[in-house]
Amino acid sequence: MSAKNAQAKTVKRENAYEIWETPDSTWTWYVLKKYQADDSQPYARWLCEVVSPFTPQGETGDTYVKDVRENAIRIK
């Protein structure tokens, strides 16, 4: 029996489940939805709104949890 995913519902940026940022603060990931309860799975994904020098207004899309965690620090 698997655990229920309490963060499976998509939320708006201001209610993000988590916020991750690169050490130099140039990239920020707002986690809007988690597709699975266990983020340690090899291909675990999040729906994120990403703010970067290339997308200063933010762009929403899926990203691998591993990629965010390798490049950013959780700030919320």
C-alpha positions in Angstrom: 0.0 0.0 0.0 1.5 3.4 -1.0 1.2 6.6 0.8 -1.3 9.2 -0.5 0.2 12.1 -2.3 -0.9 15.2 -0.4 0.7 17.5 -3.0 -0.9 16.0 -6.1 -3.3 19.0 -6.6 -1.9 21.9 -8.8 -1.6 25.2 -6.9 -0.8 28.7 -7.9 2.7 30.1 -7.6 1.9 32.1 -4.4 0.8 28.8 -2.8 3.8 26.7 -4.0 4.4 23.6 -2.0 8.2 24.3 -2.0 10.5 26.9 -3.4 14.1 26.1 -4.6 16.7 28.6 -5.6 20.2 28.4 -7.0 23.0 29.7 -4.7 23.4 32.9 -6.8 19.6 33.4 -6.8 19.4 33.6 -10.6 17.0 30.6 -11.0 14.0 29.8 -8.8 11.7 26.8 -9.0 8.2 27.1 -7.5 6.8 23.5 -7.0 3.2 23.6 -8.0 2.5 19.9 -8.1 4.2 16.6 -7.2 3.3 13.6 -9.4 4.3 11.0 -6.7 4.5 10.9 -3.0 8.1 9.6 -3.0 10.5 12.2 -4.5 13.4 9.8 -4.3 12.3 7.7 -7.3 14.8 7.9 -10.2 12.4 9.7 -12.5 10.3 11.6 -10.0 8.8 14.8 -11.5 7.4 18.1 -10.3 5.3 20.6 -12.1 7.2 23.9 -11.5 7.0 27.5 -12.4 10.6 28.4 -13.2 12.0 32.0 -13.1 15.4 32.5 -14.7 17.3 35.1 -16.7 15.7 33.4 -19.8 12.2 33.5 -18.4 11.9 36.4 -16.0 8.1 36.3 -15.9 8.3 32.5 -15.2 7.5 29.5 -17.3 5.6 26.4 -16.2 6.5 22.8 -17.0 7.6 19.4 -15.7 11.1 19.0 -14.4 12.9 16.1 -12.8 13.3 16.4 -9.0 16.9 15.2 -9.3 17.8 18.2 -11.6 16.4 20.7 -9.1 18.0 19.2 -6.1 21.4 19.0 -7.7 21.4 22.7 -8.6 19.4 24.5 -6.0 18.7 24.9 -2.3 15.3 24.7 -0.7 14.2 28.0 0.7 10.6 27.2 1.6 
